Amino acid sequence: VVAPDAPVRILLTAAEEVRAARRSAELTSHDAATVADSLRRRDASDSTVVDFLTAAPGVEVVDSTYLDFEQTVDAVIEVIDRKLEAARGH
């Protein structure tokens, strides 16, 4: 939806509880339960507009649930490299 003609499209996801914990760590003034509730409400609202949890055809999913930041970046770069290499016919 964001860039339908991009040469590489990625859906970056993680388990809800992991997303809430990560977000809570960023928002030190909010407790984890409040952050988790906010994420659930946002996800529910967003899902009425678009099915953002299901990758469209041609979109690669990178699940960062068990990855730290560096591993997530590496996984995304790996997808990009693989897709671009395939597009070049190698």
C-alpha positions as CSV (number, residue, x, y, z in Angstrom):
1,V,0.0,0.0,0.0
2,V,2.8,2.4,0.9
3,A,5.0,1.8,-2.1
4,P,3.3,-0.8,-4.3
5,D,5.9,-0.5,-7.1
6,A,9.0,-0.7,-4.9
7,P,11.5,-3.4,-6.0
8,V,11.5,-4.8,-2.5
9,R,8.5,-4.7,-0.1
10,I,8.8,-5.9,3.4
11,L,6.3,-6.4,6.2
12,L,8.1,-6.1,9.5
13,T,6.3,-7.7,12.3
14,A,6.7,-9.0,15.9
15,A,4.5,-10.7,18.4
16,E,2.1,-8.3,20.2
17,E,3.7,-8.7,23.6
18,V,7.2,-8.1,22.2
19,R,6.0,-5.0,20.4
20,A,4.4,-3.7,23.6
21,A,7.6,-4.4,25.6
22,R,9.8,-2.6,23.1
23,R,7.4,0.4,22.9
24,S,7.2,0.5,26.7
25,A,11.0,0.6,27.0
26,E,10.9,3.7,24.7
27,L,8.1,5.4,26.6
28,T,9.5,5.3,30.1
29,S,6.7,7.4,31.5
30,H,4.1,4.8,30.6
31,D,3.7,1.4,32.2
32,A,3.7,-1.8,30.0
33,A,0.0,-2.5,30.4
34,T,-1.0,1.0,29.2
35,V,1.3,0.7,26.2
36,A,0.0,-2.8,25.4
37,D,-3.6,-1.6,25.6
38,S,-2.7,1.4,23.3
39,L,-1.1,-1.0,20.8
40,R,-4.1,-3.3,20.8
41,R,-6.5,-0.4,20.2
42,R,-4.3,1.0,17.4
43,D,-4.0,-2.4,15.7
44,A,-7.8,-2.9,16.0
45,S,-8.4,0.6,14.5
46,D,-5.9,0.1,11.7
47,S,-7.3,-3.3,10.8
48,T,-10.6,-1.7,9.9
49,V,-8.8,0.2,7.2
50,V,-6.3,-2.4,5.8
51,D,-5.3,-5.9,6.7
52,F,-1.8,-4.9,7.8
53,L,-1.0,-8.3,9.4
54,T,-1.2,-10.2,6.1
55,A,1.5,-9.6,3.6
56,A,0.3,-8.8,0.1
57,P,1.6,-10.9,-2.8
58,G,5.2,-10.2,-3.4
59,V,5.8,-8.8,0.1
60,E,8.4,-10.5,2.3
61,V,7.7,-10.9,6.0
62,V,10.4,-10.3,8.5
63,D,9.3,-11.4,12.0
64,S,11.5,-9.7,14.5
65,T,9.9,-11.3,17.6
66,Y,13.1,-13.1,18.5
67,L,15.6,-10.7,17.0
68,D,17.3,-7.7,18.5
69,F,17.8,-4.5,16.6
70,E,21.0,-5.5,14.8
71,Q,19.6,-8.9,13.8
72,T,16.4,-7.2,12.5
73,V,18.5,-4.9,10.3
74,D,20.5,-7.8,9.1
75,A,17.3,-9.8,8.2
76,V,15.9,-6.8,6.3
77,I,19.2,-6.3,4.4
78,E,19.3,-10.0,3.6
79,V,15.8,-9.8,2.1
80,I,16.7,-6.8,0.0
81,D,19.9,-8.4,-1.2
82,R,18.1,-11.6,-2.2
83,K,15.3,-9.8,-4.0
84,L,17.6,-7.5,-5.9
85,E,19.9,-10.4,-6.9
86,A,16.9,-12.3,-8.1
87,A,15.7,-9.3,-10.1
88,R,19.1,-9.1,-11.8
89,G,18.7,-12.7,-12.8
90,H,21.5,-14.2,-10.6
